[in-house]
Amino acid sequence: MKNYSCWARLLVFIAIAVLATGCTTATHRQVQQLERDPNKPTTIVLMPLDVELSQLTAGGVTAPHAEWTEVAMKHMHTALEAQAKNRNVTLVDYQPERGSAEDQTKGQELQKLHRAVGGAVLVHQYLGMQHLPTKKGKLDWSLGPSVAAISRSHEADYAMFLFVRDSYATAGRAAVIMVGALLGAGIPGGSQVGFASVVDLKTGDIVWFNRLVRTTGDLRTAEAATETVDALVGDSLK
């Protein structure tokens, strides 16, 4: 619960800061295109989707909704497969049982590490007042050499990570928003916040990163989820 609370506060902070600029997505690249072997298709391991959908209650508390989350993950996976097919990229699901026991452990640790590093990128790469002088505005972030565990067990070139938190206002929250509007107070409704990255499995470097922050979007239907996936990772599989 403590970790969930910390992430909730971070996402609210980022959403407010970014939405104030009127910008919803912004891509950073270390390379213009993924490195490709002309003799075989580029293989990208799709790491387990870190996705959660919630209801936003009248009091402004987010309550996770397991059924919505399950549906959203299926829609997103289908959309990602279509993206890969259209770009001649082989997308394979991460299989946690593959590789040695050590590789399996490292794979689990990398998922947690990506969440932490992705949060740092959101804060320090996108929010002007938090920029790190040593980065000089460049995408200079890494998950380190332990990503070799994924490369060994899946014989892949890159790994893709996605993190999304999507909330939807309940009827009670909508009523509060309406009352607030009548009183001249702006009360936020649901929001869609997420980030995605592509990691070079040879170096551990994050070679592509994008974030999505907006008050629109829906992951509960196939068509809307496809739009969200396109907005978040549409230009990554090149």
N, C-alpha and C positions, 0 to 999 in steps of 0.2 A: 504493500500500500504506500509505503514511503517513496519508493521509486516511481510509482504511478503519479503521486502527487507532485514530485519534482518535475516530471515530464510535462504534466498538465500546466504547471506554472510557466515552464520554458516555452511551450507552444503558444500559450496566451500572450506572453511577452513578444514573441516573434511575430505572431499574427497582427497584433496591434501596431507594431513598428513598421511592418511591411505594408499592411493595408493603408496606412497613413500616406504612403507614397503613391498609392493607386496602381502599383505594379503587382502582377500575380505570379509570373514565372520569370526566371532569369537563369540562363545556362552558363556554366563555366567549363572551359576545356583546357586540358593539358596538351592534347593532340587534336588535330582537325578531323582525322579519321582513324578508325581502329586499324591496327596493323593486320594485314591479310596475307595468307599463304595462297598463291595462285593455284596450288595443287590440291587444296582442300578448303572446305567452307570454314569460316570462323565459328568457333564454338564458344558459347557463353553459358555459364552455369547460372541459372536463376535460383538465388537463395530463397529460403522460405519467406513468404510475404509477411512483413511486420505491419499488419493492418488491423484497425479496430474502429468499429462504428458505434456511436453512442446517441442516446437521447439527451437533449439539453432541457433540464427541468425548469419549472417556473422560477426556482431559486437560483438558477445559473449553474447547477451541478450537472456534470456529465455522468450518465449511467450507461455503462457498456451494454450493448445489445448483441448477444451471441448469434442469434439467427441472422440478423442483418449482416454481421461480419462474415459468416460462412458463405452467404450468397454473394457478397461483394468479392471475396477472394476467388470464387469460381469465375465470376464475370471478368475480373482483372486478369486471371491466368489465361483465359481464352483470348482476350484482347492482346496480351503480350505475345502469345503464340502467333497470332495473325500478323503482328508487327514484324516479328522475326522472319516469317515466311515471305513477306513482301520485300524484305531487304536481303534475302539469301544468307541468313544467319541461322546457324543451328543452335536452338535454345534448349538446354537440357535442365531438368529439375534437379536440384541438389538432393542427393541420397545420403542421409546421415549415417547409414550403416556401411557405407563403402570405406575402403581403406583400412589402415591399421587403427588400433585403439587410440593411439596418440593422435592420428589424423582426425579421427572422429571427435575427439575432445577439442582439438584446435578449431574444427569447423563450428562447433557450438560457441566457442569463445569469440570467434570472429563475428558472429551475428550480433553479439552484445557489443563488441568493440565498434562495429560499424554504426550502431545507434549512437554511441557516445561521440565518435569522431564526426558523424553527420550533424549532430547537434552543435558541435564546435564550429563546423563549417558554416552552418546557418547563422550563427551569431557573429563570427569573425570575418566571414567572406561577404556577407550581404548587408550587415548593419554598419553604416559608415562610422559611427562613434565607437565601434568595437573592433575596427580593423587592426590587424597585427602588422607593425612596420616591417618585420622581418619577411613577411610574405610578399610585400610589394604589390599587392593586388592580384597575384598569380594564384592559380589553383595548385597549391603545393602541400598536399595532405596525403598520408599513406596509412595503410593498415599493417605495414611491416612485412617481413619475409615469411611470416607464418602462413600467408595465403598459399604457399607452396603445397600445403596439405590438401587444398581444394584441387589444385592443378594435378597432383599425383593421383588422387582418387577418381577424378572425372576426366582427365586428359583434355583439359579445356584451356583456352587462351585468356578468357576474361570471366569475371563474375559480376552479376548485377544484383544490387540490393535495393529494396523499396521499403519505405516507411510512410504510412498514411494514417492520419487520425481524422475521421469525418463525423461531424455531429449534426443533429437535426432537431430543431425546436419542437417541443411538445405543444399541444393546444394551450396548455397553461402558460408556457413561455411566450407563445404568440400573443396571448392576451396581455401579458406584462409589457411586451414590446409596444403594443397598441396604446396602452395606457401611458406609457412613457412618452410616446410620440405626441400624444395630446397635451402632455405637460411640458413638452419641449426637451425631453431627455432622450438621448440616443442610447438604447439598450441593445446590445448585440444579440443576434440569433445564432443559428448554427454556422459552422465554418468547415472548410476543407483545407487541411494543412498536411504537407508531406514533402519528402525528398527522395531522390533516387540517385544512385551512383553506379558507375562502371569501373571496376578495379582490374588493373593489369596483373594477372597471376604470376608473371615473371618477376615483377618488382614490388608488388603491393601498393603501387601508386594509384590514387584515384585519378583517372584520366578524364572523367566526365562527371559532372554533378549538376543537378537541377533541383529547384525547390518550387513548390506550388502552394500558394496561400491565397484563399479567396472565400467569399461568402456564398458562392454558388457551387453547382456540381452535385452529383448524386451517384453513389456506387451501388444502389440497390436494384437497378435495372441494367440489362446488357448494353443497351444503346448509350445510356448515360455513363456507364463505367468505361466503355470504349473511349468516349470523349475525354474522360479524366486521364486514362492511361496515355492517350495521344498527347495530351497537354503536358504530362509529366515526363514521358520518355520518348516522345515522338521523334526526336532528332538524335537519339543516342545510338541506335543500331545501324550505323553507317559503315 
